[in-house]
Each structure stands twice: as structure tokens, then as C-alpha cells.
């Protein structure tokens, strides 16, 4: 089904894997980045095209989702839009996170309607699916019922907005809801993996038993292409094959894969999570960075990380890389950066 497609935020962790996957399958890809003069944002994309022998099928363009002007022109003649661009951060200013998600959605989907783009794949998150009720696998019918975390609120609001605009303009919209993404191939470590060096080095003698679910970045990229190519694909797709876990499961996997690592052996029980918030606050006073705020922990305490990816397996034909592969590829990426 090769054609001409546009990928927003093409330099991102997920998006650059998606660009590579699309190029490998014969697509012409317009990848947008916010700064074409920054080699960190562009070199790995051009390397994909060179490695695949198709530099003529990759076009890079400078554009910001907060700017409405360039998108209709960029989307003219495109067979599809993959909208992945967002601010993925647990610490960034709330207005920046919310505006990027919501205004970006408005600008891209209205432009796609004006340019008559036949099909759109939109990157959301299990943050928009939610973590409750506890004890039941959440699926595509579930929605986040409320969170004070800007990122979670942004993903929920922007996905709902995408569905409203799609209905208004009769757009063929498919949505991917991945959970925490592991793997390598990033230009800058995103929040879903940037904790791995601390985990391996023993910086955390004990880790909070925070409910988590994981998926490999290459599986998420493949799911995006399958959602685009399969006519029968519709609605949302939860992408969370390794669910119902905690960080201690990742630590134990890391210790088995790297016996020399100092990853913690024990997890802090859920009831003691407020203690972890206190120690994170103490650490944050020195580093200026917080990982476990009260808002974060409140979200974890209300629910769990059990999800069903059955629809993606049935409709998209998804099979999954193992948790070992998720952790191994993440570790190897940091080892290569340190070499």
C-alpha cells in the first residue's frame, strides 16, 4: 500500500522507527521536525533512508504543530497522515504540554480535512485509556476518568478532540494507544527509558512497586502502519502486551540479562509509595528534577496497569517482542551511547 505519507515529530523515539518502517515498505515519507538545522533531529532520519537505499523517498520539512499555517500545504497530495508529535514529559510546564497536544490536534486534523487526506493514524496513549477500575483488563472502551497530571490530561483531551473533529469532517481516523515504550534507536532518551541507567547502576536501592505495562518501540511503529494499511481497522487500538507488571519486574529482567548490573532486587509496596514521594522530593531539591510527585502517585494508587491488546492482535495481526527483548534493546542502546 505504498504511497505518500506525512509523519509529524519525525525525530521522536516512536516516530523515527515509524519513518524507517514506512521507508522499508516503499512509502515516500514527509517527516516534519521543528528545526531542520539541528542534526540531532535529522541525521538519524537521513541515516535510515541511506541505509535502506532510498534517500529520494524521504523529505524533511520544518514545521511546528503550534503553528496552523504550513500543514494544509504539506499535506496536499498525501495518502495518509501519522500524527505522533507531542510533548512527552512528566515535568514540563502544564500549558506547554496541553497546548501542544490540543492545538496540534486541531491544526493537523483540520488541515488534513482541508487537504482531503484519505486516512489518519493518531498516536494517543494508554494514559487516555486510564488505569481503573483495578483488577480488570482495560481495553478500547475505557477512558481516563480524571488525572491532575498534565501529560495524562493532555493525551485524554487531545484524543477526544481528535474524535470530535473526525466526526465533524467525516475523517477516516484510527488511534493507537501504546503503553510505556521500551527499546533503542533514540536520539535523546525519552522519559519512557531515561531511567534505565539509574536502575542498572544501583542508584535506586529499592524501586516503588508502581503498576506498569510495556511494549517494544518497533511493535508500536508496526501497529501504526498496520492500522493505516488494513481497511478493516477502525477505532482505537490498545498496544500494551506486557501489562500488569511493576518496575521490579524490569529490574529482575535487567539483572538476569546483565548479571553484573546493580538493579534492585526488591520493590517498595504500594502502601509505602508516599515514602517514595518524600525521598523523590529530597532528591529533587538537589537535582531540580522530580519523577514521583503526589499527582503521579495518586494516579497509580487508584488503578493498575492491566490492559488487553486482543483487538490489536485480532485486527492488526500483531505479535509481540518479549519483555526480555524490550529490556535488552533498551540496555544495549545506553551501552552504545556510553561506548
Buried (B, 14 or more C-beta within 10 A) or exposed (E): BEBBBBBBBBBBBBBBBBBBBBBEEEBBBBBBBBEEEEEEBBEBBBEBBEEBEBEEBBBBBBBBBEEBEBBBEBBBEBBBBBBBBBBBBBBBEEEBBBBBBBBBBBBBBBBBBBBEBEBBBBBBBBBBBBBBEEEEBBBBEBEBEEBEBBBBBBBBBBBBBBBEBBEEBEBBBBBBBBBBBBBBBBBEBBBBBEBBBEBBEEEBEBBBBBBBBBBBBBBBBBBBBBBBBBEEBEEBBBBBBBBBBBBBBBBBBBBEBBEEBBBBEEBBEBEEBEEBBEBBEEBBEEEEEBBBBBBBBBBBBBBBBBBBBEBBBEBBEBEBBEBEBBBBBBBBBBEEEEE
